[in-house]
Structure formats: C-alpha cells, structure tokens
Amino acid sequence: MAAPTPAAPKVNQMSAEQAKEFHEQFKVTYSAFVGLAAVAHLLVFASKPWF
C-alpha cells in the first residue's frame, strides 16, 4: 500500500481574517481608481468629444 500523499502547500500564508482585511482594502482602492478614471474620461470627453 502506498503512503498517503502530503497536502498541497498553501499558495500564501494569509489567514482567513487577513484575507478579508486585504479584500476590504482592495475594494476601497479599486473603487477609488475606477472613480478617478471615470472622472478623467468625463473631463477629456467634455474638452474633446470623440463622437
């Protein structure tokens, strides 16, 4: 009989709580980035409409 295979190593060493904290911060910064990009696009469109 073959020996049991060891469990696959974790990809990262974050705990579930750390991952949740990271995700919350990621959502905030991503939302800010998307908002800033939308404002920049609106300003460019207001100055030079492309259609």
N, CA, C and O atoms as a Tripos MOL2 file, in Angstrom:
@<TRIPOS>MOLECULE
protein
  204   203    51     0     0
PROTEIN
NO_CHARGES

@<TRIPOS>ATOM
      1 N           0.8480   -1.1760    0.0000 N.3       1 MET1
      2 CA          0.0000    0.0000    0.0000 C.3       1 MET1
      3 C           0.8950    1.2410    0.0000 C.2       1 MET1
      4 O           1.8890    1.2980    0.7240 O.2       1 MET1
      5 N           0.5320    2.2370   -0.8210 N.am      2 ALA2
      6 CA          1.3340    3.4520   -0.9400 C.3       2 ALA2
      7 C           1.0650    4.3820    0.2380 C.2       2 ALA2
      8 O          -0.0170    4.3970    0.8240 O.2       2 ALA2
      9 N           2.0880    5.1460    0.5520 N.am      3 ALA3
     10 CA          1.9550    6.1200    1.6360 C.3       3 ALA3
     11 C           1.0400    7.2540    1.1670 C.2       3 ALA3
     12 O           1.0430    7.5950   -0.0160 O.2       3 ALA3
     13 N           0.2670    7.8340    2.0660 N.am      4 PRO4
     14 CA         -0.6190    8.9360    1.6650 C.3       4 PRO4
     15 C           0.2060   10.1340    1.1910 C.2       4 PRO4
     16 O           1.2820   10.4140    1.7210 O.2       4 PRO4
     17 N          -0.3160   10.8310    0.1900 N.am      5 THR5
     18 CA          0.4020   11.9880   -0.3300 C.3       5 THR5
     19 C           0.1980   13.1740    0.6080 C.2       5 THR5
     20 O          -0.8810   13.3460    1.1760 O.2       5 THR5
     21 N           1.2290   13.9820    0.7660 N.am      6 PRO6
     22 CA          1.0770   15.1510    1.6490 C.3       6 PRO6
     23 C           0.1420   16.1780    1.0160 C.2       6 PRO6
     24 O          -0.0010   16.2330   -0.2060 O.2       6 PRO6
     25 N          -0.4830   16.9760    1.8490 N.am      7 ALA7
     26 CA         -1.3880   18.0150    1.3600 C.3       7 ALA7
     27 C          -0.5960   19.0430    0.5590 C.2       7 ALA7
     28 O           0.5760   19.2940    0.8400 O.2       7 ALA7
     29 N          -1.2350   19.6230   -0.4220 N.am      8 ALA8
     30 CA         -0.5850   20.6440   -1.2310 C.3       8 ALA8
     31 C          -0.2590   21.8460   -0.3490 C.2       8 ALA8
     32 O          -1.0520   22.2240    0.5130 O.2       8 ALA8
     33 N           0.9060   22.4400   -0.5670 N.am      9 PRO9
     34 CA          1.2490   23.6060    0.2580 C.3       9 PRO9
     35 C           0.3390   24.7850   -0.0670 C.2       9 PRO9
     36 O          -0.1580   24.9130   -1.1850 O.2       9 PRO9
     37 N           0.1340   25.6310    0.9150 N.am     10 LYS10
     38 CA         -0.6760   26.8310    0.7070 C.3      10 LYS10
     39 C           0.0300   27.7570   -0.2670 C.2      10 LYS10
     40 O           1.2570   27.8610   -0.2670 O.2      10 LYS10
     41 N          -0.7520   28.4230   -1.0910 N.am     11 VAL11
     42 CA         -0.1730   29.3730   -2.0360 C.3      11 VAL11
     43 C           0.3270   30.5960   -1.2750 C.2      11 VAL11
     44 O           1.3990   31.1210   -1.5770 O.2      11 VAL11
     45 N          -0.4310   31.0450   -0.3060 N.am     12 ASN12
     46 CA          0.0150   32.1620    0.5340 C.3      12 ASN12
     47 C          -0.1450   31.7590    1.9930 C.2      12 ASN12
     48 O          -0.7190   30.7180    2.3130 O.2      12 ASN12
     49 N           0.3560   32.5790    2.8320 N.am     13 GLN13
     50 CA          0.2970   32.2550    4.2580 C.3      13 GLN13
     51 C          -0.6420   33.1850    5.0120 C.2      13 GLN13
     52 O          -0.4740   33.3940    6.2140 O.2      13 GLN13
     53 N          -1.6340   33.7460    4.3160 N.am     14 MET14
     54 CA         -2.5970   34.6250    4.9640 C.3      14 MET14
     55 C          -3.6620   33.8080    5.6830 C.2      14 MET14
     56 O          -4.0950   32.7570    5.2110 O.2      14 MET14
     57 N          -4.0590   34.3110    6.8090 N.am     15 SER15
     58 CA         -5.1900   33.6870    7.4920 C.3      15 SER15
     59 C          -6.4690   34.1880    6.8300 C.2      15 SER15
     60 O          -6.4360   35.1290    6.0360 O.2      15 SER15
     61 N          -7.5670   33.5750    7.1490 N.am     16 ALA16
     62 CA         -8.8470   33.9990    6.5790 C.3      16 ALA16
     63 C          -9.1590   35.4390    6.9850 C.2      16 ALA16
     64 O          -9.6820   36.2100    6.1800 O.2      16 ALA16
     65 N          -8.8480   35.7990    8.2040 N.am     17 GLU17
     66 CA         -9.1030   37.1640    8.6830 C.3      17 GLU17
     67 C          -8.2380   38.1740    7.9270 C.2      17 GLU17
     68 O          -8.7210   39.2400    7.5460 O.2      17 GLU17
     69 N          -6.9760   37.8450    7.7110 N.am     18 GLN18
     70 CA         -6.0960   38.7330    6.9490 C.3      18 GLN18
     71 C          -6.5820   38.8760    5.5110 C.2      18 GLN18
     72 O          -6.5250   39.9640    4.9370 O.2      18 GLN18
     73 N          -7.0530   37.7900    4.9360 N.am     19 ALA19
     74 CA         -7.5540   37.8440    3.5620 C.3      19 ALA19
     75 C          -8.7820   38.7340    3.4790 C.2      19 ALA19
     76 O          -8.9410   39.4750    2.5090 O.2      19 ALA19
     77 N          -9.6520   38.6730    4.4760 N.am     20 LYS20
     78 CA        -10.8370   39.5290    4.4870 C.3      20 LYS20
     79 C         -10.4360   40.9990    4.6080 C.2      20 LYS20
     80 O         -11.0030   41.8530    3.9250 O.2      20 LYS20
     81 N          -9.4650   41.2980    5.4700 N.am     21 GLU21
     82 CA         -8.9950   42.6690    5.6150 C.3      21 GLU21
     83 C          -8.3930   43.1700    4.3050 C.2      21 GLU21
     84 O          -8.6520   44.2980    3.8850 O.2      21 GLU21
     85 N          -7.5920   42.3290    3.6680 N.am     22 PHE22
     86 CA         -6.9780   42.7010    2.3980 C.3      22 PHE22
     87 C          -8.0530   42.9710    1.3540 C.2      22 PHE22
     88 O          -7.9660   43.9450    0.6060 O.2      22 PHE22
     89 N          -9.0610   42.1170    1.3040 N.am     23 HIS23
     90 CA        -10.1230   42.2750    0.3150 C.3      23 HIS23
     91 C         -10.8900   43.5660    0.5340 C.2      23 HIS23
     92 O         -11.2210   44.2580   -0.4290 O.2      23 HIS23
     93 N         -11.1770   43.9030    1.7880 N.am     24 GLU24
     94 CA        -11.8860   45.1510    2.0730 C.3      24 GLU24
     95 C         -11.0730   46.3510    1.5960 C.2      24 GLU24
     96 O         -11.6300   47.2660    0.9890 O.2      24 GLU24
     97 N          -9.7710   46.3630    1.8600 N.am     25 GLN25
     98 CA         -8.9290   47.4750    1.4220 C.3      25 GLN25
     99 C          -8.8190   47.5030   -0.0990 C.2      25 GLN25
    100 O          -8.8110   48.5740   -0.7050 O.2      25 GLN25
    101 N          -8.7350   46.3270   -0.7130 N.am     26 PHE26
    102 CA         -8.6490   46.2490   -2.1690 C.3      26 PHE26
    103 C          -9.8950   46.8470   -2.8060 C.2      26 PHE26
    104 O          -9.7970   47.5710   -3.7970 O.2      26 PHE26
    105 N         -11.0740   46.5520   -2.2450 N.am     27 LYS27
    106 CA        -12.3190   47.0920   -2.7900 C.3      27 LYS27
    107 C         -12.3260   48.6130   -2.7250 C.2      27 LYS27
    108 O         -12.7810   49.2760   -3.6580 O.2      27 LYS27
    109 N         -11.8200   49.1670   -1.6240 N.am     28 VAL28
    110 CA        -11.7970   50.6240   -1.4720 C.3      28 VAL28
    111 C         -10.8650   51.2470   -2.5020 C.2      28 VAL28
    112 O         -11.2470   52.1960   -3.1870 O.2      28 VAL28
    113 N          -9.6480   50.7260   -2.6210 N.am     29 THR29
    114 CA         -8.6880   51.3280   -3.5420 C.3      29 THR29
    115 C          -9.1060   51.1140   -4.9950 C.2      29 THR29
    116 O          -8.8900   51.9930   -5.8290 O.2      29 THR29
    117 N          -9.6950   49.9710   -5.3090 N.am     30 TYR30
    118 CA        -10.1570   49.7240   -6.6740 C.3      30 TYR30
    119 C         -11.3050   50.6680   -7.0250 C.2      30 TYR30
    120 O         -11.3580   51.1970   -8.1350 O.2      30 TYR30
    121 N         -12.2050   50.8750   -6.1010 N.am     31 SER31
    122 CA        -13.3180   51.8050   -6.3400 C.3      31 SER31
    123 C         -12.7970   53.2210   -6.5600 C.2      31 SER31
    124 O         -13.2980   53.9370   -7.4270 O.2      31 SER31
    125 N         -11.7990   53.6280   -5.7850 N.am     32 ALA32
    126 CA        -11.2140   54.9570   -5.9660 C.3      32 ALA32
    127 C         -10.5580   55.0650   -7.3380 C.2      32 ALA32
    128 O         -10.6940   56.0900   -8.0070 O.2      32 ALA32
    129 N          -9.8550   54.0340   -7.7600 N.am     33 PHE33
    130 CA         -9.2060   54.0320   -9.0710 C.3      33 PHE33
    131 C         -10.2360   54.1380  -10.1920 C.2      33 PHE33
    132 O         -10.0630   54.9280  -11.1200 O.2      33 PHE33
    133 N         -11.2930   53.3570  -10.1130 N.am     34 VAL34
    134 CA        -12.3270   53.3820  -11.1460 C.3      34 VAL34
    135 C         -13.0240   54.7430  -11.1560 C.2      34 VAL34
    136 O         -13.3080   55.2810  -12.2260 O.2      34 VAL34
    137 N         -13.3000   55.3000   -9.9880 N.am     35 GLY35
    138 CA        -13.9180   56.6150   -9.9160 C.3      35 GLY35
    139 C         -13.0370   57.6970  -10.5220 C.2      35 GLY35
    140 O         -13.5210   58.5530  -11.2620 O.2      35 GLY35
    141 N         -11.7570   57.6620  -10.2130 N.am     36 LEU36
    142 CA        -10.8240   58.6370  -10.7640 C.3      36 LEU36
    143 C         -10.7200   58.4900  -12.2830 C.2      36 LEU36
    144 O         -10.6790   59.4880  -13.0020 O.2      36 LEU36
    145 N         -10.6770   57.2620  -12.7670 N.am     37 ALA37
    146 CA        -10.6160   57.0290  -14.2100 C.3      37 ALA37
    147 C         -11.8850   57.5440  -14.8930 C.2      37 ALA37
    148 O         -11.8060   58.1180  -15.9790 O.2      37 ALA37
    149 N         -13.0380   57.3500  -14.2820 N.am     38 ALA38
    150 CA        -14.2950   57.8350  -14.8590 C.3      38 ALA38
    151 C         -14.3020   59.3560  -14.9290 C.2      38 ALA38
    152 O         -14.7210   59.9300  -15.9340 O.2      38 ALA38
    153 N         -13.8440   60.0050  -13.8760 N.am     39 VAL39
    154 CA        -13.7830   61.4690  -13.8780 C.3      39 VAL39
    155 C         -12.8250   61.9540  -14.9570 C.2      39 VAL39
    156 O         -13.1310   62.9080  -15.6720 O.2      39 VAL39
    157 N         -11.6740   61.3120  -15.0800 N.am     40 ALA40
    158 CA        -10.7110   61.7040  -16.1100 C.3      40 ALA40
    159 C         -11.3120   61.5460  -17.5050 C.2      40 ALA40
    160 O         -11.1270   62.4140  -18.3580 O.2      40 ALA40
    161 N         -12.0200   60.4620  -17.7420 N.am     41 HIS41
    162 CA        -12.6470   60.2580  -19.0460 C.3      41 HIS41
    163 C         -13.7220   61.3080  -19.3120 C.2      41 HIS41
    164 O         -13.8310   61.8080  -20.4310 O.2      41 HIS41
    165 N         -14.5000   61.6410  -18.3170 N.am     42 LEU42
    166 CA        -15.5270   62.6680  -18.4860 C.3      42 LEU42
    167 C         -14.9060   64.0300  -18.7910 C.2      42 LEU42
    168 O         -15.4300   64.7790  -19.6150 O.2      42 LEU42
    169 N         -13.7950   64.3520  -18.1340 N.am     43 LEU43
    170 CA        -13.1360   65.6290  -18.3930 C.3      43 LEU43
    171 C         -12.5680   65.6810  -19.8050 C.2      43 LEU43
    172 O         -12.6770   66.7060  -20.4780 O.2      43 LEU43
    173 N         -11.9760   64.6080  -20.2530 N.am     44 VAL44
    174 CA        -11.4550   64.5700  -21.6220 C.3      44 VAL44
    175 C         -12.6030   64.6550  -22.6040 C.2      44 VAL44
    176 O         -12.5160   65.3860  -23.5900 O.2      44 VAL44
    177 N         -13.6720   63.9260  -22.3590 N.am     45 PHE45
    178 CA        -14.8200   63.9730  -23.2510 C.3      45 PHE45
    179 C         -15.4280   65.3720  -23.3110 C.2      45 PHE45
    180 O         -15.8730   65.8110  -24.3710 O.2      45 PHE45
    181 N         -15.4490   66.0770  -22.1720 N.am     46 ALA46
    182 CA        -16.0070   67.4340  -22.1500 C.3      46 ALA46
    183 C         -15.1560   68.4020  -22.9680 C.2      46 ALA46
    184 O         -15.6810   69.3260  -23.5890 O.2      46 ALA46
    185 N         -13.8530   68.1890  -22.9670 N.am     47 SER47
    186 CA        -12.9860   69.1030  -23.7160 C.3      47 SER47
    187 C         -12.8490   68.7260  -25.1830 C.2      47 SER47
    188 O         -12.7590   69.6030  -26.0410 O.2      47 SER47
    189 N         -12.8330   67.4340  -25.4780 N.am     48 LYS48
    190 CA        -12.6670   66.9640  -26.8640 C.3      48 LYS48
    191 C         -13.5710   65.7670  -27.0990 C.2      48 LYS48
    192 O         -13.1160   64.6270  -27.0050 O.2      48 LYS48
    193 N         -14.8420   66.0010  -27.4020 N.am     49 PRO49
    194 CA        -15.7490   64.8640  -27.6360 C.3      49 PRO49
    195 C         -15.2420   63.9870  -28.7850 C.2      49 PRO49
    196 O         -14.8400   64.4990  -29.8300 O.2      49 PRO49
    197 N         -15.2610   62.6910  -28.5910 N.am     50 TRP50
    198 CA        -14.7230   61.7940  -29.6200 C.3      50 TRP50
    199 C         -15.8070   61.1940  -30.4890 C.2      50 TRP50
    200 O         -15.5210   60.3100  -31.2970 O.2      50 TRP50
    201 N         -17.0240   61.6410  -30.3520 N.am     51 PHE51
    202 CA        -18.0910   61.2490  -31.2920 C.3      51 PHE51
    203 C         -19.1590   62.2940  -31.3420 C.2      51 PHE51
    204 O         -20.1370   62.1430  -32.0740 O.2      51 PHE51
@<TRIPOS>BOND
     1     1     2 1
     2     2     3 1
     3     3     4 2
     4     3     5 am
     5     5     6 1
     6     6     7 1
     7     7     8 2
     8     7     9 am
     9     9    10 1
    10    10    11 1
    11    11    12 2
    12    11    13 am
    13    13    14 1
    14    14    15 1
    15    15    16 2
    16    15    17 am
    17    17    18 1
    18    18    19 1
    19    19    20 2
    20    19    21 am
    21    21    22 1
    22    22    23 1
    23    23    24 2
    24    23    25 am
    25    25    26 1
    26    26    27 1
    27    27    28 2
    28    27    29 am
    29    29    30 1
    30    30    31 1
    31    31    32 2
    32    31    33 am
    33    33    34 1
    34    34    35 1
    35    35    36 2
    36    35    37 am
    37    37    38 1
    38    38    39 1
    39    39    40 2
    40    39    41 am
    41    41    42 1
    42    42    43 1
    43    43    44 2
    44    43    45 am
    45    45    46 1
    46    46    47 1
    47    47    48 2
    48    47    49 am
    49    49    50 1
    50    50    51 1
    51    51    52 2
    52    51    53 am
    53    53    54 1
    54    54    55 1
    55    55    56 2
    56    55    57 am
    57    57    58 1
    58    58    59 1
    59    59    60 2
    60    59    61 am
    61    61    62 1
    62    62    63 1
    63    63    64 2
    64    63    65 am
    65    65    66 1
    66    66    67 1
    67    67    68 2
    68    67    69 am
    69    69    70 1
    70    70    71 1
    71    71    72 2
    72    71    73 am
    73    73    74 1
    74    74    75 1
    75    75    76 2
    76    75    77 am
    77    77    78 1
    78    78    79 1
    79    79    80 2
    80    79    81 am
    81    81    82 1
    82    82    83 1
    83    83    84 2
    84    83    85 am
    85    85    86 1
    86    86    87 1
    87    87    88 2
    88    87    89 am
    89    89    90 1
    90    90    91 1
    91    91    92 2
    92    91    93 am
    93    93    94 1
    94    94    95 1
    95    95    96 2
    96    95    97 am
    97    97    98 1
    98    98    99 1
    99    99   100 2
   100    99   101 am
   101   101   102 1
   102   102   103 1
   103   103   104 2
   104   103   105 am
   105   105   106 1
   106   106   107 1
   107   107   108 2
   108   107   109 am
   109   109   110 1
   110   110   111 1
   111   111   112 2
   112   111   113 am
   113   113   114 1
   114   114   115 1
   115   115   116 2
   116   115   117 am
   117   117   118 1
   118   118   119 1
   119   119   120 2
   120   119   121 am
   121   121   122 1
   122   122   123 1
   123   123   124 2
   124   123   125 am
   125   125   126 1
   126   126   127 1
   127   127   128 2
   128   127   129 am
   129   129   130 1
   130   130   131 1
   131   131   132 2
   132   131   133 am
   133   133   134 1
   134   134   135 1
   135   135   136 2
   136   135   137 am
   137   137   138 1
   138   138   139 1
   139   139   140 2
   140   139   141 am
   141   141   142 1
   142   142   143 1
   143   143   144 2
   144   143   145 am
   145   145   146 1
   146   146   147 1
   147   147   148 2
   148   147   149 am
   149   149   150 1
   150   150   151 1
   151   151   152 2
   152   151   153 am
   153   153   154 1
   154   154   155 1
   155   155   156 2
   156   155   157 am
   157   157   158 1
   158   158   159 1
   159   159   160 2
   160   159   161 am
   161   161   162 1
   162   162   163 1
   163   163   164 2
   164   163   165 am
   165   165   166 1
   166   166   167 1
   167   167   168 2
   168   167   169 am
   169   169   170 1
   170   170   171 1
   171   171   172 2
   172   171   173 am
   173   173   174 1
   174   174   175 1
   175   175   176 2
   176   175   177 am
   177   177   178 1
   178   178   179 1
   179   179   180 2
   180   179   181 am
   181   181   182 1
   182   182   183 1
   183   183   184 2
   184   183   185 am
   185   185   186 1
   186   186   187 1
   187   187   188 2
   188   187   189 am
   189   189   190 1
   190   190   191 1
   191   191   192 2
   192   191   193 am
   193   193   194 1
   194   194   195 1
   195   195   196 2
   196   195   197 am
   197   197   198 1
   198   198   199 1
   199   199   200 2
   200   199   201 am
   201   201   202 1
   202   202   203 1
   203   203   204 2
@<TRIPOS>SUBSTRUCTURE
     1 MET1         2 RESIDUE 1 A MET
     2 ALA2         6 RESIDUE 1 A ALA
     3 ALA3        10 RESIDUE 1 A ALA
     4 PRO4        14 RESIDUE 1 A PRO
     5 THR5        18 RESIDUE 1 A THR
     6 PRO6        22 RESIDUE 1 A PRO
     7 ALA7        26 RESIDUE 1 A ALA
     8 ALA8        30 RESIDUE 1 A ALA
     9 PRO9        34 RESIDUE 1 A PRO
    10 LYS10       38 RESIDUE 1 A LYS
    11 VAL11       42 RESIDUE 1 A VAL
    12 ASN12       46 RESIDUE 1 A ASN
    13 GLN13       50 RESIDUE 1 A GLN
    14 MET14       54 RESIDUE 1 A MET
    15 SER15       58 RESIDUE 1 A SER
    16 ALA16       62 RESIDUE 1 A ALA
    17 GLU17       66 RESIDUE 1 A GLU
    18 GLN18       70 RESIDUE 1 A GLN
    19 ALA19       74 RESIDUE 1 A ALA
    20 LYS20       78 RESIDUE 1 A LYS
    21 GLU21       82 RESIDUE 1 A GLU
    22 PHE22       86 RESIDUE 1 A PHE
    23 HIS23       90 RESIDUE 1 A HIS
    24 GLU24       94 RESIDUE 1 A GLU
    25 GLN25       98 RESIDUE 1 A GLN
    26 PHE26      102 RESIDUE 1 A PHE
    27 LYS27      106 RESIDUE 1 A LYS
    28 VAL28      110 RESIDUE 1 A VAL
    29 THR29      114 RESIDUE 1 A THR
    30 TYR30      118 RESIDUE 1 A TYR
    31 SER31      122 RESIDUE 1 A SER
    32 ALA32      126 RESIDUE 1 A ALA
    33 PHE33      130 RESIDUE 1 A PHE
    34 VAL34      134 RESIDUE 1 A VAL
    35 GLY35      138 RESIDUE 1 A GLY
    36 LEU36      142 RESIDUE 1 A LEU
    37 ALA37      146 RESIDUE 1 A ALA
    38 ALA38      150 RESIDUE 1 A ALA
    39 VAL39      154 RESIDUE 1 A VAL
    40 ALA40      158 RESIDUE 1 A ALA
    41 HIS41      162 RESIDUE 1 A HIS
    42 LEU42      166 RESIDUE 1 A LEU
    43 LEU43      170 RESIDUE 1 A LEU
    44 VAL44      174 RESIDUE 1 A VAL
    45 PHE45      178 RESIDUE 1 A PHE
    46 ALA46      182 RESIDUE 1 A ALA
    47 SER47      186 RESIDUE 1 A SER
    48 LYS48      190 RESIDUE 1 A LYS
    49 PRO49      194 RESIDUE 1 A PRO
    50 TRP50      198 RESIDUE 1 A TRP
    51 PHE51      202 RESIDUE 1 A PHE
